[in-house]
Amino acid sequence: MKRLMLVCLVQLHLHAGAAPAGALFLWPGAPPGGAAPGPQHDSAKGSITQVEQPYLIAHRPAQPNGIAMLVVSGGGYAHIEAGKESGPAAGWLQAHGVTAFELVYRLPQEGGGVAAPFQDGQRAMRVIRARAAEWGIDPARIGMLGFSAGAHLAGMTAVLPDAPRYAPVDAIDGISARPDFAVLLYPVLTMQRPFDTTHAKKQLLGAHPAQAPRDALSVELHVDARTPPTFIAQALDDRVSPPENSALMAAALRRAGVPVELHQFQHGGHGWGLGKPGSEPAAWPQLLLAWLQAQGWMAQPAG
C-alpha cells in the first residue's frame, strides 16, 4: 500500500533510518521523557524496535467516507508487529473508505519509560483530530483499533483519554484524545492476577509489581459511562493473552452502560491479524463492518 507524504502542523524532524518517507511525526521536538537512541530497526517481517521519534503512517482512500481509525500493532511492548498487524489492517480499512493511520510508538524499555506508549497514543489521537478537516475526516468519527498489547494501548487511551500524561507542547494538546469507538483484538487489558501472564505486563510492570501499578494499568478498572462503544474479538484458545481479558472488559462496559460487542471464537489462538483464510478469526473484519454500520459510524452499503 502506497504511503502518502504528509505535512505536519508542527515542525517535523526526519532522522535517517528512523522512519519511512512520508511519516508524520507526533512531536515537534524530542518526545516527552525521551526515546530509544536508534536507529530504528525493522525486521524482514516488519517488526519494529528502537523508535527514536514516534510517528504515523497514513493510508488515505481515494474517496474517504469520513471515518478515521488509529491502528496500533502489538508485540508485547517489546517490539511492534507492523508487518502482520497494523500494515495489513490499515490497507484493508483504506479499501473500505476508512482513513487509517498506523501508529509507531515508543517502547517502554527503550527510552521514555512506561508512560511513553500512552503519551504517544494520546498525542496521535489529537494530531489526527486536529487535521480532520484537511483529510476529509469527521472529528466525531475517529476510532482506535489495537491488536494484543496494541489493544492495551488503545484501551488505556479510550478509558483515560484526559489523563495528564505529559505537559502540553502546543495547541494540539488542547484537543480531545478520546476515541469515538474502540476495537480490541486478542487484547491484553488486565494486569490483575491470575491473568497477568503476558509479556506486555512484564515489560510495563516487571515480575512482581505492587497492587497500585497493577490497578493503574488494568484497562477494565477505568471503564465508566464516558468510555466509547467497543468491539472486542478473541479466541478462547488464546495461550498468550488469557481470554478473560476480553470477558472482564466486556463485563465492565456492560456495567457502565457502554455499548459493547464481544466475539469469542472457539479456535484461533493469538496473533492472527486479519485472520488466516478459512479460520474463525477471519470473520472479524466483516463483523466489524457490520458493527460500525449498526452503530451509525459507517453508512450501509448501497443496494
C-alpha positions in Angstrom: 0.0 0.0 0.0 1.4 3.3 -1.0 2.4 5.5 1.9 1.5 9.1 1.2 3.5 12.1 2.1 2.0 14.3 4.8 3.0 17.7 6.1 2.5 18.1 9.9 1.0 21.1 11.7 4.1 21.2 13.8 7.8 21.2 12.8 9.0 17.8 11.6 12.4 16.3 12.2 13.4 13.5 9.9 16.1 11.2 11.2 18.0 9.0 8.8 16.8 5.4 9.3 14.2 6.5 11.9 11.0 6.2 9.8 9.8 5.7 6.2 9.4 8.6 3.8 6.1 10.3 4.4 5.9 9.6 8.1 4.1 12.2 10.2 6.0 12.7 13.4 3.9 13.2 16.6 6.1 15.6 18.5 7.6 19.0 17.4 10.9 18.1 19.1 12.2 15.4 21.4 9.2 13.3 22.8 8.5 13.7 26.5 10.6 11.5 28.7 13.0 10.5 25.9 13.2 7.8 23.3 15.4 5.0 22.0 18.8 6.1 20.7 18.0 4.5 17.4 18.4 4.0 14.6 15.1 2.3 14.2 15.3 -1.4 13.4 12.8 -3.1 11.0 13.0 -6.9 10.7 12.4 -8.7 7.5 8.9 -9.4 8.6 8.1 -5.8 9.6 8.7 -5.9 13.3 9.9 -2.6 14.6 12.2 -1.7 17.6 14.3 1.3 18.6 11.8 4.0 17.8 13.6 7.4 18.0 10.6 9.5 17.1 7.1 8.1 17.2 5.1 8.7 14.0 2.0 7.9 11.9 1.8 6.3 8.5 -1.4 7.5 6.7 -3.4 5.2 4.4 -5.8 7.6 2.7 -8.6 6.3 0.5 -9.4 7.9 -2.9 -12.9 8.5 -1.6 -12.9 8.8 2.2 -16.1 8.1 3.9 -15.4 10.4 6.9 -14.3 7.7 9.3 -10.7 7.5 10.6 -9.0 4.8 12.6 -5.7 4.8 14.5 -4.3 1.3 14.2 -1.9 0.0 16.8 0.1 -3.2 16.5 1.0 -5.4 19.4 4.3 -7.1 20.2 4.2 -7.3 24.0 5.6 -3.8 24.3 8.9 -5.3 23.3 8.5 -4.7 19.5 5.8 -3.5 17.1 4.3 -6.1 14.8 3.5 -3.7 12.0 4.2 -6.2 9.2 1.4 -8.6 10.2 -1.0 -6.3 12.1 -1.2 -2.6 11.6 0.0 -2.6 8.0 -2.5 -5.2 6.6 -5.3 -3.8 8.7 -4.7 -0.3 7.6 -4.7 -1.4 4.0 -8.0 -3.2 4.5 -9.6 -0.2 6.1 -8.4 2.1 3.4 -10.0 -0.2 0.8 -13.3 0.3 2.6 -13.1 4.1 2.6 -11.6 4.5 6.1 -8.7 6.9 6.6 -6.3 4.7 8.6 -3.2 5.7 10.5 -0.6 3.2 11.7 1.0 4.3 15.0 4.6 3.5 15.5 5.1 4.2 19.2 7.9 4.2 21.7 8.5 1.0 23.7 8.8 1.3 27.5 12.1 -0.4 27.9 13.8 1.5 25.1 13.6 5.0 26.4 10.8 7.2 27.7 9.7 4.8 30.3 6.3 3.2 31.0 4.4 6.4 30.1 5.9 6.6 26.6 3.5 4.5 24.6 0.5 6.1 26.3 1.8 9.6 25.7 2.1 8.6 22.0 -1.4 7.2 21.9 -2.9 10.4 23.2 -0.8 12.6 21.0 -1.7 10.6 17.9 -5.4 10.9 18.5 -5.0 14.7 19.0 -2.9 15.1 15.8 -5.5 13.2 13.7 -8.4 15.2 15.1 -6.5 18.5 14.7 -6.3 17.8 10.9 -9.6 16.2 10.4 -11.0 18.8 8.0 -7.9 18.7 5.9 -8.1 14.9 5.5 -11.9 14.7 4.9 -12.4 13.2 8.4 -15.4 13.7 10.7 -13.8 14.6 14.0 -16.6 12.8 15.8 -15.9 9.5 13.9 -12.3 8.7 14.9 -11.8 5.3 16.3 -8.8 3.4 17.7 -8.0 -0.3 16.8 -5.4 -2.3 18.6 -4.0 -5.8 18.5 -2.8 -7.6 21.6 -0.5 -5.1 23.5 -1.6 -2.5 21.0 -5.2 -3.2 22.2 -3.9 -2.4 25.7 -2.6 1.0 24.4 -5.9 1.6 22.6 -7.9 0.6 25.7 -5.9 2.9 28.0 -6.4 5.8 25.6 -10.1 5.0 25.4 -10.8 4.8 29.2 -8.4 7.6 30.3 -8.2 10.0 27.3 -7.7 13.1 29.5 -5.1 11.6 31.9 -2.3 14.2 32.2 0.5 12.0 30.8 2.7 14.9 29.6 2.9 18.6 29.7 1.2 20.3 26.7 3.7 21.2 23.9 1.4 23.2 21.6 -2.2 23.9 20.7 -2.8 20.4 19.5 -2.7 19.2 23.1 -5.9 21.1 23.9 -7.8 18.8 21.6 -9.6 15.7 22.9 -7.7 12.4 22.7 -10.9 10.3 23.3 -11.6 7.8 20.5 -15.2 7.8 19.4 -15.1 4.0 19.3 -12.6 1.3 20.2 -11.7 -2.0 18.5 -9.8 -4.5 20.7 -8.5 -7.7 19.0 -7.0 -10.6 21.0 -6.4 -7.9 23.7 -4.1 -7.6 26.7 -6.2 -5.5 29.1 -5.8 -6.6 32.7 -2.8 -6.6 34.9 -4.6 -8.5 37.7 -3.7 -12.0 39.0 -4.1 -14.7 37.8 -4.3 -13.3 34.2 -1.1 -11.2 34.4 1.0 -13.7 32.5 1.5 -11.6 29.4 4.8 -10.3 28.1 3.2 -6.9 28.0 2.7 -6.9 31.7 6.3 -7.9 32.3 7.6 -5.1 30.1 5.3 -2.5 31.8 5.4 -3.6 35.4 8.2 -6.1 35.9 7.9 -9.5 37.6 6.4 -8.5 41.0 4.6 -5.2 40.8 2.7 -3.7 43.7 -1.1 -3.6 43.5 -1.3 0.2 42.8 0.6 -0.1 39.5 -1.4 -3.2 38.5 -4.6 -1.2 39.0 -3.3 1.9 37.2 -2.7 -0.2 34.0 -5.7 -2.5 34.2 -8.0 -1.1 31.5 -11.2 -2.7 32.8 -10.9 -0.9 36.1 -11.1 2.5 34.5 -14.3 2.0 32.4 -17.0 4.5 33.0 -20.1 5.8 31.2 -17.8 8.0 29.1 -15.9 5.1 27.7 -16.6 4.8 23.9 -18.5 1.9 22.4 -16.2 -1.0 22.0 -15.9 -4.0 19.7 -13.9 -7.0 21.1 -12.8 -10.2 19.4 -10.6 -13.0 20.8 -10.2 -16.8 20.5 -10.9 -18.9 23.6 -7.8 -21.0 22.9 -5.5 -17.9 23.1 -2.5 -19.0 25.1 -0.7 -15.6 25.0 -3.4 -13.3 26.4 -5.9 -15.2 28.6 -9.5 -14.8 27.1 -10.6 -13.5 30.4 -9.1 -10.2 29.3 -12.0 -9.8 26.9 -14.6 -11.1 29.2 -13.6 -8.8 32.1 -13.6 -5.8 29.7 -17.0 -6.6 28.2 -18.5 -7.1 31.7 -17.1 -3.7 32.8 -18.5 -2.0 29.8 -22.0 -3.5 30.3 -22.0 -2.4 34.0 -21.2 1.1 32.8 -24.0 1.1 30.2 -21.5 1.3 27.3 -22.4 -0.5 24.1 -20.1 -3.5 23.6 -20.0 -6.3 21.0 -17.9 -9.3 22.1 -17.0 -12.1 19.7 -15.3 -15.2 21.2 -14.0 -17.7 18.7 -13.6 -21.3 19.7 -10.3 -21.6 17.8 -7.7 -19.2 16.5 -5.0 -18.8 19.1 -3.2 -15.4 19.2 -1.7 -13.0 16.7 -4.0 -13.7 13.8 -4.0 -10.1 12.3 -6.6 -10.1 9.6 -7.1 -13.8 10.1 -6.0 -16.8 8.0 -8.5 -17.5 5.2 -10.9 -20.2 6.4 -10.2 -19.7 10.1 -12.8 -18.5 12.6 -10.9 -15.2 13.3 -11.0 -14.3 9.6 -14.6 -13.3 10.2 -13.7 -10.3 12.4 -13.3 -7.7 9.6 -16.8 -8.3 8.2 -18.2 -8.4 11.8 -16.5 -5.1 12.5 -18.0 -3.5 9.3 -21.5 -4.7 10.4 -21.0 -3.3 13.9 -19.8 0.1 12.5 -22.9 0.2 10.3 -25.2 -0.8 13.2 -23.7 1.8 15.5 -24.2 4.5 12.8 -20.4 5.2 12.3 -20.5 3.9 8.7 -23.2 4.1 6.1 -24.9 0.9 4.9 -23.6 -0.2 1.5 -25.8 0.8 -1.4 -28.1 -1.8 -2.7 
